Amino acid sequence: MSNTVVPLAIAFLGIVGTLLSGLMSQRLAEKVKLRELDHSERQRAEERHYETERATKEALRVCYVMLNTASLDFHSELNHFWHALRAGSVTADLRSHLDDARREHRARYSEAQMRVPDDVLATIDKVHRGLNRMYGGLKRLDGGIPPHEDGESLEQVHTQIVAFWDQLGEMRQIMRRSIGVPPEAA
């Protein structure tokens, strides 16, 4: 009996081994497939994160470009208006251009309030207030309304307009830093 049991036991172990090796191969293949799927999902998540980050940065860049352009246009219109006021040649067309520039700047500023980081917004807010302060002074002088502040005069507003280039430059540099533009590219 012992002669027959040993070959049967070996045959049984061979069959079980063959079945187990197939099962183990299948389990190993499933694990590899799960790892591949997990890796693919992580890669897709990273790509989505990168695309979201890129789109956010691009939207911020566009916001900055629009705000910078509107600020420069508003400042330029203030300067044109000042020259016309000094020469006594203010027209309805000049008033309209100045008001349009102010509205455009306000629209871009409002968008920036919802989009830009707080540290950048502080500088943008200073520029917004400065432009509107000069606007108010020029409009009061144009309308013959008493000055809002002591010493508000045509010369004082001109001094503010000329000095304001520095604030516009500071705002531009802070916005550029915010989106990662290196200082040497300026």
C-alpha positions, 0 to 999 in steps of 0.5 A: 500500500505504501508503494501506491500511496506515495505515487498518488500523494505525489500526483495529488500534490502535482495537481494541487500545485498546478491548480495553485500556480494558475490561481497564484498567477491570476492573483498576481496578474490582478494585483499588477492590473490594480496597480496599473489602474491606480497609477493611471488614476493618480496620473489623471488626477495630477494632470487635472490638478496641473490643468486647473492650476494652469487655467487659474494662473492664466485667468489671473494673468488675463485679469492682471493684463486687463487691470493694468491696461485699464489703470494705464488708460484711466491715468492717461485720460486723467492726464489728458483731462488735466491738460485740457482743464489747464488750457480751458478747453475741456469738451463733452467728448473729453469728459465722456472719455474720462468717464468711460476710462473710469468705468472700465477701470472700475469693472477691471478692479471689481473683477480683480477683487474676486480673483487676486490674492490679498497681498496683491489686492492691497496694492491694487486697492491703493492704485484704485483709490489714487486714480479715483482721488485724482478723478474727483479732484479734476471733476470738482475743478472742472465743475467749479465745486469747492475742493474736497481737500484743503489745497486741492488745486490744478497744480496739486492734481498734476503733481499727483498724476506725475507721481502716480507712475511709481504706484502703477509700476509698483502694482505691475511688479507685484502682479508680475511676481504673483504669477511668477514672472522673474524680475529680470524679465521686466 
